[in-house]
Amino acid sequence: MITTGPTMSKLDSHHRAFRAYAWIVLGYTMIVIMWGAYVRATGSGAGCGDHWPLCNGEVIPLEPTVARMIEFSHRLSSGLSLLLVAALFFWARRLAPVGSHLRRAAGWSLIFILGEAAVGAVLVILKLVAGNDSMLRAVVIAAHLVNTFLLLFWLARVVFWSASQQVPSAAMSKVRMNLAICLGLFVLTGAAGAIVALGDTLFPTETLAQGIAQDFSPAAHFLIKLRIWHPLFAVCASAYIVLQCVLLPRIFKGQISGGLAFLVAGLIVLQLVGGVVNWYLLAPVGMQLFHLLLADVTWVALCFWYFSAGHKKESNI
């Protein structure tokens, strides 16, 4: 059966609406991530006690404190994020055929937003919040960051498939492998950064000299000792990613986006500068949030570069 013009036009309008909604969900999710970091940086994670999903055993806290309202508002914003991703999932199922890349990406997005809720519950129920400085909290915090990046990966994937509907070319598998390594290095760097941010929150310093002395003190807490490794790993990982940004577009002209490569390289450099400023200013809350925002934006740009590398056109959904 041949699709008529008006029907095709209506279908295209549905695609455009879905694409716009996918961008909104991705952007809103990044805002929720920032607010979650603010909860950690201000030590407000215990604002609702060890109750989850209730706040101090109440649906709405009747005796609000600053920490309680910060934590409660984060739970509300996270709940809305879950609903938005669930709607994205069901909309993708209505819009795309069975087995499509779009459906698959939306499905993984739903899985990882549920993972975000699960990790949040673990942090609260096990009391891995506020002043808790255990190894378990560090591990869960790192796992939380990895889950967050994977959530952003699949949400960005939904945006990509809704916009271009391309399939990967087998001839570019080596390029995609290089970019996959870039993704892996970035995730590991981010996980290390999450642990360092936790250490900065729990063990703040008054001067730069004091912080450096703590880093090399044999008696220092393990979270402090780990602070030196994050910048070293970040520099090495960034150097590899920037090198790929320079070399790959030259080697595979026309098959890999030079514009996205330039954007990723610029964001990586900006992220490094942000890290240095964050360290020099002794990790104030505002700078921690800006550093995280840069990381999320860089990650999404890197994901889009990975998606677009060596693809060929496929029919519309």
C-alpha positions as CSV (number, residue, x, y, z in Angstrom):
1,M,0.0,0.0,0.0
2,I,1.4,3.4,-1.0
3,T,1.3,6.0,1.8
4,T,-0.5,9.2,0.7
5,G,1.1,12.6,1.0
6,P,-1.0,13.9,3.9
7,T,-0.4,10.7,5.9
8,M,3.3,10.9,5.3
9,S,3.2,14.5,6.4
10,K,1.4,13.6,9.6
11,L,3.9,10.8,10.2
12,D,6.8,13.3,9.8
13,S,5.1,15.7,12.3
14,H,5.0,12.8,14.8
15,H,8.7,12.2,14.3
16,R,9.5,15.8,14.8
17,A,7.4,16.0,18.0
18,F,9.0,12.8,19.3
19,R,12.5,14.2,18.5
20,A,11.8,17.4,20.3
21,Y,10.4,15.5,23.3
22,A,13.5,13.3,23.4
23,W,15.7,16.4,23.5
24,I,13.6,17.8,26.4
25,V,13.9,14.5,28.3
26,L,17.7,14.5,27.8
27,G,18.0,18.1,28.9
28,Y,15.8,17.7,31.9
29,T,17.7,14.5,33.0
30,M,20.9,16.5,33.0
31,I,19.3,19.1,35.3
32,V,18.2,16.3,37.7
33,I,21.7,15.0,37.7
34,M,23.0,18.4,38.7
35,W,20.5,18.7,41.5
36,G,21.6,15.3,42.8
37,A,25.2,16.5,42.9
38,Y,24.0,19.5,44.8
39,V,22.4,17.2,47.4
40,R,25.7,15.4,47.8
41,A,27.8,18.6,47.9
42,T,25.6,20.2,50.5
43,G,25.4,17.1,52.7
44,S,21.6,17.0,52.4
45,G,21.4,13.3,51.4
46,A,20.1,12.4,54.9
47,G,17.5,15.0,54.9
48,C,14.7,12.4,54.7
49,G,16.4,10.0,57.1
50,D,16.7,6.4,56.0
51,H,13.2,6.3,54.6
52,W,12.6,5.6,50.9
53,P,10.6,6.5,48.9
54,L,8.9,8.3,51.8
55,C,10.6,11.3,53.5
56,N,10.9,10.6,57.2
57,G,8.0,8.2,56.8
58,E,5.8,10.9,55.4
59,V,4.6,11.5,51.8
60,I,5.1,15.2,52.2
61,P,7.4,16.3,55.0
62,L,5.4,18.2,57.7
63,E,8.5,19.7,59.5
64,P,10.7,21.0,56.6
65,T,14.3,21.8,57.1
66,V,16.7,23.1,54.5
67,A,18.4,19.7,54.1
68,R,15.0,17.9,54.0
69,M,13.6,20.1,51.4
70,I,16.7,19.8,49.2
71,E,16.5,16.0,49.4
72,F,12.7,15.9,49.0
73,S,12.8,18.2,45.9
74,H,15.5,16.0,44.4
75,R,13.2,12.9,44.9
76,L,10.3,14.8,43.3
77,S,12.5,15.8,40.3
78,S,13.9,12.3,40.0
79,G,10.3,10.9,40.0
80,L,9.3,13.2,37.2
81,S,12.4,12.2,35.3
82,L,11.3,8.5,35.6
83,L,7.8,9.4,34.3
84,L,9.2,11.3,31.4
85,V,11.5,8.4,30.3
86,A,8.6,6.0,30.7
87,A,6.5,8.1,28.4
88,L,9.4,8.2,26.0
89,F,9.6,4.4,26.0
90,F,5.9,4.0,25.3
91,W,5.8,6.7,22.6
92,A,8.8,5.0,20.9
93,R,6.8,1.7,20.9
94,R,3.9,3.4,19.2
95,L,6.1,5.2,16.7
96,A,8.7,2.6,15.7
97,P,8.3,-1.0,14.5
98,V,9.3,-4.1,16.5
99,G,13.0,-4.6,16.6
100,S,13.9,-1.0,15.6
101,H,16.9,0.7,17.0
102,L,14.7,3.5,18.4
103,R,12.6,1.0,20.5
104,R,15.8,-0.6,21.8
105,A,17.4,2.7,22.8
106,A,14.2,3.8,24.6
107,G,14.0,0.5,26.4
108,W,17.5,0.7,27.7
109,S,16.8,4.3,28.8
110,L,14.0,3.1,30.9
111,I,16.1,0.3,32.4
112,F,18.9,2.8,33.4
113,I,16.5,5.4,34.9
114,L,15.1,2.6,37.0
115,G,18.7,1.8,37.9
116,E,19.1,5.5,39.0
117,A,16.2,5.0,41.4
118,A,17.6,1.8,42.7
119,V,21.0,3.3,43.5
120,G,19.4,6.3,45.1
121,A,17.3,3.9,47.3
122,V,20.5,2.0,48.3
123,L,22.3,5.2,49.3
124,V,19.4,6.2,51.5
125,I,18.4,2.8,53.1
126,L,22.1,1.9,53.8
127,K,22.7,5.4,55.2
128,L,25.5,6.0,52.6
129,V,24.8,9.7,52.8
130,A,25.8,12.9,54.7
131,G,29.1,12.1,56.7
132,N,29.4,8.5,55.8
133,D,33.0,8.0,54.5
134,S,33.0,4.2,54.0
135,M,34.5,2.3,51.1
136,L,31.0,1.0,50.3
137,R,29.8,4.5,49.8
138,A,32.7,5.3,47.5
139,V,31.9,2.1,45.4
140,V,28.2,2.9,45.2
141,I,28.9,6.6,44.3
142,A,31.2,5.4,41.4
143,A,28.5,2.9,40.3
144,H,25.9,5.7,40.4
145,L,28.1,7.8,38.1
146,V,28.5,4.9,35.7
147,N,24.8,4.2,35.6
148,T,24.1,7.9,35.1
149,F,26.5,8.0,32.1
150,L,24.8,4.9,30.6
151,L,21.4,6.6,31.0
152,L,22.6,9.7,29.2
153,F,24.2,7.4,26.5
154,W,20.9,5.7,25.7
155,L,18.8,8.9,25.9
156,A,21.3,10.5,23.5
157,R,20.9,7.3,21.4
158,V,17.1,7.9,21.3
159,V,17.7,11.5,20.1
160,F,20.2,10.3,17.4
161,W,17.9,7.5,16.0
162,S,14.9,9.8,16.0
163,A,16.8,12.3,13.9
164,S,18.8,10.3,11.4
165,Q,17.8,6.7,11.4
166,Q,21.2,5.4,10.3
167,V,22.8,2.0,10.6
168,P,26.5,1.4,11.3
169,S,28.8,0.5,8.5
170,A,30.8,-2.7,9.1
171,A,33.8,-1.1,7.3
172,M,34.1,1.4,10.1
173,S,34.2,-1.1,13.0
174,K,37.9,-0.2,13.7
175,V,37.0,3.5,14.1
176,R,34.0,2.7,16.3
177,M,36.3,0.6,18.4
178,N,38.7,3.5,18.9
179,L,35.7,5.7,19.9
180,A,34.4,3.0,22.2
181,I,37.8,3.1,24.0
182,C,37.3,6.9,24.3
183,L,33.9,6.3,25.9
184,G,35.3,3.7,28.3
185,L,38.2,6.0,29.4
186,F,35.7,8.9,29.9
187,V,33.5,6.7,32.1
188,L,36.4,5.6,34.2
189,T,37.6,9.2,34.6
190,G,34.1,10.2,35.6
191,A,33.8,7.5,38.2
192,A,37.1,8.5,39.7
193,G,36.0,12.1,39.7
194,A,32.8,11.2,41.6
195,I,34.9,9.6,44.3
196,V,37.2,12.6,44.5
197,A,34.1,14.9,44.7
198,L,32.9,12.9,47.7
199,G,36.3,13.3,49.3
200,D,36.2,17.0,48.7
201,T,32.8,17.2,50.4
202,L,33.7,15.1,53.4
203,F,37.2,16.4,53.9
204,P,37.3,20.1,52.9
205,T,40.5,22.1,53.3
206,E,41.0,25.7,54.1
207,T,44.1,26.3,51.9
208,L,45.7,24.7,48.9
209,A,48.9,23.9,50.8
210,Q,46.9,22.1,53.4
211,G,45.1,20.0,50.7
212,I,48.4,19.0,49.1
213,A,49.8,18.0,52.4
214,Q,46.8,15.8,53.1
215,D,47.1,14.2,49.7
216,F,50.6,12.9,50.5
217,S,50.1,12.1,54.2
218,P,50.4,8.4,55.1
219,A,47.7,8.8,57.8
220,A,45.2,10.4,55.4
221,H,41.8,8.8,54.8
222,F,41.6,6.7,51.6
223,L,39.3,9.2,50.0
224,I,42.0,11.8,50.4
225,K,44.7,9.6,49.1
226,L,42.7,8.9,45.9
227,R,42.4,12.6,45.0
228,I,45.8,12.6,43.4
229,W,44.9,9.8,40.9
230,H,41.9,11.4,39.3
231,P,43.8,14.3,37.7
232,L,46.6,12.1,36.5
233,F,44.1,9.6,34.9
234,A,42.1,12.5,33.5
235,V,45.1,14.0,31.7
236,C,46.0,10.6,30.2
237,A,42.5,9.8,29.1
238,S,42.0,13.3,27.7
239,A,45.2,13.1,25.7
240,Y,44.0,9.9,24.1
241,I,40.6,11.3,23.3
242,V,41.9,14.6,21.8
243,L,44.4,12.6,19.8
244,Q,41.6,10.6,18.3
245,C,39.7,13.8,17.6
246,V,42.7,15.0,15.6
247,L,43.7,11.8,13.7
248,L,40.4,10.1,12.9
249,P,38.8,12.8,10.8
250,R,42.0,13.1,8.8
251,I,42.4,9.4,8.2
252,F,38.8,8.7,7.4
253,K,37.8,11.8,5.5
254,G,34.1,12.1,4.9
255,Q,33.3,9.1,7.0
256,I,33.6,10.6,10.5
257,S,32.4,14.0,11.6
258,G,35.2,16.5,11.9
259,G,32.8,19.1,13.4
260,L,31.8,16.7,16.3
261,A,35.5,15.8,16.7
262,F,36.4,19.5,17.1
263,L,33.5,20.0,19.5
264,V,34.6,17.0,21.7
265,A,38.2,18.2,21.7
266,G,37.3,21.7,22.7
267,L,35.0,20.4,25.5
268,I,37.7,18.0,26.8
269,V,40.2,20.9,27.0
270,L,37.6,23.1,28.7
271,Q,36.9,20.2,31.2
272,L,40.6,20.0,32.0
273,V,40.7,23.7,32.7
274,G,37.6,23.4,34.8
275,G,39.2,20.7,36.8
276,V,42.3,22.8,37.5
277,V,40.1,25.8,38.6
278,N,38.0,23.5,40.8
279,W,41.2,22.2,42.5
280,Y,42.7,25.7,42.9
281,L,39.5,27.1,44.4
282,L,39.3,24.1,46.8
283,A,36.2,22.6,45.2
284,P,33.4,25.1,46.0
285,V,29.9,23.7,45.5
286,G,29.3,26.0,42.4
287,M,32.5,24.9,40.7
288,Q,31.8,21.2,41.4
289,L,28.4,21.6,39.7
290,F,29.9,23.4,36.7
291,H,32.6,20.8,36.4
292,L,29.9,18.0,36.4
293,L,27.8,19.9,33.9
294,L,30.9,20.1,31.6
295,A,31.4,16.4,32.1
296,D,27.8,15.6,31.1
297,V,27.8,17.8,28.1
298,T,31.2,16.4,26.9
299,W,29.9,12.9,27.4
300,V,26.8,13.5,25.3
301,A,28.9,15.1,22.6
302,L,31.3,12.1,22.6
303,C,28.3,9.8,22.4
304,F,26.9,11.6,19.4
305,W,30.3,11.4,17.7
306,Y,30.4,7.7,18.4
307,F,26.9,7.2,17.0
308,S,27.6,9.1,13.8
309,A,30.9,7.5,12.9
310,G,30.7,5.4,9.8
311,H,26.9,5.2,9.3
312,K,24.8,4.8,6.2
313,K,21.3,5.9,5.7
314,E,18.4,3.6,6.6
315,S,14.7,4.0,5.9
316,N,12.5,6.2,8.2
317,I,11.0,4.6,11.3
